Amino acid sequence: MQAHDEAAAHALLLQLQQLISDLQLPLEHVLAQAAQAACAITGAVGAMIALRENDALAVRASVGAPPLPAIGTRVPLDACASWQGMEQAARAGLQAATDAPAQDVGSAQLPHRRVSMPLGSGALLAGLLQVRVPQGAALEAQHLLHLRILAESLGAMLQLRRVDAQLRASEQQYRTLFAEHPQPMWVCDRDSLRLLAVNHAMVRHYGHAEQELLGMELRALWSAENQDAATCALDMLRREAHAPGSPASAPRLWRHARKDGAALDVEVVVGDTDFGGRPAWQMLASDVTERCRIEDELARVNRAKRMRGACSETLVRATSESDLLHAVCSVAVEIGGYRMGWVGMARDDAHRRIEPVAHAGVAQAHDYTEHLHLSWSAQEPGGNGPAGVCVRTGRTVIVHDVHHSPAFSHLADRMAQLGFHAVVCLPLRNAERTFGLLYLYAPEVLHLGVQETQLLEAMAADLAFGIENLRARAEQQRLQATLVKVATAVSAGVGAAFFDHLAQHMAEALGAQVACVGRFLPAAPGQARRAVALSHVVDGVAQPNAEYVLEGTPSERLLTQRSLVIRDRARERFPRAPVLARTGARSYVGQQLTASDGTPIGMIFVVFRQALERSRFVSNTLQIFAARAAAELQRQTDDQRIRQQASLLDKARDAIIVRDLEHRITFWNEGAERMYGWSREEVLGRSIATLLYQNPEDFLRATQQVMQHGVWSGEILQCDRAGRTLEAEGRWTLVRNDRGEPESVLAINADIGTRKHQEREIQRLAFFDPLTHLPNRVQLLDRVDQALAKAQRLEQGGALLFIDLDNFKTLNDTLGHDQGDELLQIVAQRLNTCLRSADTVARLGGDEFVVLVEQLSAHSDTLAEQAGAVGEKILAVLSAPYALTGYQYRSTPSIGIALFNHAPTTVGELLKQADLAMYQAKTAGRNTLRFFNPSMQHAVAERASLEADLRNALAQKEFLLHYQPQINARGAIVGVEALLRWAHPRRGMVSPGQFIPLAEETGLVLPLGHWVLHTACSVLADWQRVPALAPLTMAVNVSSRQFRDAGFVDDVAGVLAATGAPASQLKLELTESLLVEDLAATIATMAALRALGVGFSLDDFGTGYSSLAYLKRMPLGQLKIDQSFVRDLLTDPNDAAIVRTIIGLAASLGLEVIAEGVETSAQRDWLAHAGCAVYQGYFFSRPLPLDLLEQLLHDHIAAARTPPL
């Protein structure tokens, strides 16, 4: 082969390879070019390319001298020896096969040699390239090499095209799956986090157009208020992307927002992908909004339960009000999940302030509460927000979204900064008033359910109870401490140190910042009165004693009056008083010191930097100190003063006892007499160890503490005269003589049995009903759960009896709630008396009781007999008369019974079954019992289904009107009554008696009634265009609820205006019971409609209880005799007499009368003879659809025009 031929072949092959690499070119074009190139580089007279298609070779390109196989020719693979040999050669690594037999591709009759090259190799053999050379000619090795290069290039090209086609098909399939996936999917760039692709489901779920979503940043799917959460979620996503196996395939819960702002909770699964050569994330989202809502609601209820439980534990542990309030605020934040909580007290000052006294939560809580200016007075600027309303009304106030509440508009930025989105104000009430509130700030918009609200209110009630209990205890402890201070002070020695000790003890006992004892100095006539301080203590530090002028000070008043109490603003009232100015005083209590003859000799006073709330306590205690101070000032009256002090100690509520070191009683006050039952004369000189202590060891241990440390305080068990054990809290002090030697023990003991009982009551309230002392719902559910487990384990049976007292509301409304509560207590006692000790009686609330009977037969028939016997016994016991205070009352129960045995069931299902059975007993006439059966549940489900269908029926146009003609005595049709019908697509024609009451209950009667009125008036308006039909009237029934609706008159006027129907020919049919419900309102509504021209017919007259006085005052036009009287008037004299009376009454009142339900000519003739001239009933026509009615009307018209023969 010449060099220039070799170069040309190489150039041609290079050019052809460039052509082959363009996969966009048509395959036929490329193959044709390749066949021509094969001829050119080998000098062959013809070339052909055949590709494998299933089990045959198909010619796809053919060039050169004919005859060659035509393009499209197919040869079976097993008939092509060249192909079979080539497959073996390809597998063996050979280059070609020559001199193929006749059955090879092409004709074997031509004088040509054929050389075939495989396209591809091995299992990827895609076809063959064949050239034809004249017989005798030979291809050089270089030609075969070029031919092989061309064949290999074509094989590679075919493989690439096959892979490309597969990729295109896969990509199209993926795009279809992505676009049509039912859940939102999107692709976002990993660097910019912008959305690169979104599917249809995302457009639907998020509410954005596709073009709005494309290019949007991923964080924009979160709401503006939730960007912190977006930042956190995206930072976590980026971190996990750089971790091994990133990102995590576990679903992520994100809260997105739709375009309209509605929250959208989604679970997102993230996967890595490549999008147009860019690293990206593909995300699949599942809408879990409803699941999250339910989970959140359950979590909130459980949180509220945990809050209440933790609050109850705090009530038991708390030793001070401050600790309790801070602990409860912390519980609200740490357990309840609130951002902040604070407790405020309602003050009784001039501005009626609400003062925050404890808080917990955000770091800025103290600063936030410090700047709150709240009041519970509606006249104060801060008194009309939730806090003020809560305290004023004593009701819970909830602001679901503070950012849409005018009450928080001035705090919007601050609350947003602190993360406050909703508030809950819970009143703290005692028996007399609302004394404070618990104020909670939620971190999200709140939609509290009934159960959560009730739990929070119960927690607030528990907290209020705990506060009152601690205050009572603190007051008692203050009194005890004061009495100890008094005892210490009055037992102090004499001399210069006496008044210093007295002032110190006085300040400590009363919590005062300043205490002073002074003596009045004599003054010459015309000189200002002065005093000298004998002891002056400020903040626990003794001050130098000095003289001062009394003029302009509160102590000046003590020259002429025994005592002075200034509860607030003392500094403003006495601006010239130096002590008040220096100490920042707000309140002052002073007591005059007098000699035995009543002459003022000095004063004693205390000063506080806060407004005084316990003025009586401070004043009374100060009298004790004053008595001892005056005694020291006038020694000759020591005995008298001491007796006065003893008298004051006698009046103390607690027991005050003095005993010597041998335990013999030397002093026994009246409080001790009341507490223990022994008089003073009976105990003086007796050993206290044997008198009050059944176990003297506790007494001896406490006494040892007093002797060692000078004081002992704690709780100890004692006994009274009757032998009852007393729980006492004592504070014992060792009293020393002037030489400092122990002389006696002063004991102040308080009976804390009530307090201990209250603490136990806190625990009891969680599981028992406070009115009847029966187990409450919480304990009942626990016992039922245990009973079900026991029944399965022991294969026993049992029953749950749900009891409801008939007409209990009527008792409350007529006799009052006191009698209602008394009845409930007697019912509880009776139930307990007729059951076994193993059975449980519980009160769920109101007048609902539940009885759990266990250990019955597991056999169904026997179990039913046993449960029925219990139910009958309860019916008999509860039906007996009740002797209430001042009344003899009868009540009956309705009882529902649900049975259980070893078959699995749940507490909730069992309670629901008993409840359904009880309602069946109510429906059956009350004072009876019913067993649960599945048909009850079916009836409830059927009613719910009918209600659902009813709600859709109006929109689905399933309602229609039928019309029944009204005939006069001459046989002419004078009007029609429109009657509602429901053509249900599945149920068929539904009876009005079945769906009308349901529409009344659900309120659907209002839109349904409007439709009936509008449809009937439209027909009436159409008749005005037909002269023969124009005089007809249209009667439309109106329900009580529709008639009572505030917009009914406007609705009728609107329908008349919209349809053009004449008001004078519209007749509204009203029932007797509707008329007498609210007479004044009824007459006013009828008068307004009558002014429009509308007429009225009193339907079913005679079946109710209307009086003539009502009828005379109402603008009626017609009375309708009920069909129940018409049916038997020919055979029943009573019905005949009633009908004659109605006709006579109508005549006397000037009203038209019409009889319905006329079914025979005899009835029509009797009525006509009695004076009734208009009739309606099947004798004349059944109710007809509009087309048949109009045909009947035209027939009547035609008959009337036809002259008689």
Secondary structure, 3 states (H helix, E strand, C coil): CCHHHHHHHHHHHHHHHHHHHCCCCCHHHHHHHHHHHHHHHHCCCEEEEEEEECCEEEEEEEEECCCCCCCCCEEEHHHCHHHHHHHHHHHHCCCCEECCCCCCCCCCCCCEEEEEEEECCHHHCCEEEEEEEECCCCCCHHHHHHHHHHHHHHHHHHHHHHHHHHHHHHHHHHHHHHHHCCCCEEEEECCCCEEEEECHHHHHHHCCCHHHHCCCEHHHHCCHHHHHHHHHHHHHHHHHHCCCCCCCCCCEEEEEECCCCCEEEEEEEEEEEEECCEEEEEEEEEECHHHHHHHHHHHHHHHHHHHHHHHHHHHHHCCCHHHHHHHHHHHHHHCCCCCEEEEEEECCCCCCEEEEEEEEECCCHHHHHHCCCEECCCCCCCCCCHHHHHHHHCCCEEECCHHHCHHHHHHHHHHHHHCCCEEEEEEEECCCCEEEEEEEEECCCCCCCHHHHHHHHHHHHHHHHHHHHHHHHHHHHHHHHHHHHHHHHHCCCCCHHHHHHHHHHHHHHHCCCEEEEEEEECCCCCCCCEEEEEEEEECCEECCCCEEECCCCHHHHHHCCCEEEECCCHHHHCCCCHHHHHHCCCEEEEEEEECCCCCEEEEEEEEECCCCCCHHHHHHHHHHHHHHHHHHHCHHHHHHHHHHHHHHHHCCCCEEEEEECCCEEEEECHHHHHHHCCCHHHHCCCEHHHHHCCCHHHHHHHHHHHHHHCEEEEEEEEECCCCCEEEEEEEEEEEECCCCCEEEEEEEEEECHHHHHHHHHHHHHCCECCCCCCECHHHHHHHHHHHHHHHHHHCCEEEEEEEEECCHHHHHHHHCHHHHHHHHHHHHHHHHHCCCCCCEEEEEECCEEEEEEEEECCCHHHHHHHHHHHHHHHHHHHHCCEEECCEEECCCEEEEEEEECCCCCCHHHHHHHHHHHHHHHHHCCCCCEEECCHHHHHHHHHHHHHHHHHHHHCCCCCEEEEEEEEEECCCCEEEEEEEEEEEECCCEEECHHHHHHHHHHHCCHHHHHHHHHHHHHHHHHHHCCCCCCCCCEEEEECCHHHHHCCCHHHHHHHHHHHHCCCHHHEEEEEEHHHHCCCHHHHHHHHHHHHHHCCEEEEEEECCCCCCHHHHHHCCCCEEEECHHHHHCCCCCHHHHHHHHHHHHHHHHHCCEEEEECCCCHHHHHHHHHHCCCEEECCCCCCCECHHHHHHHHHHHHHHHHCCCC
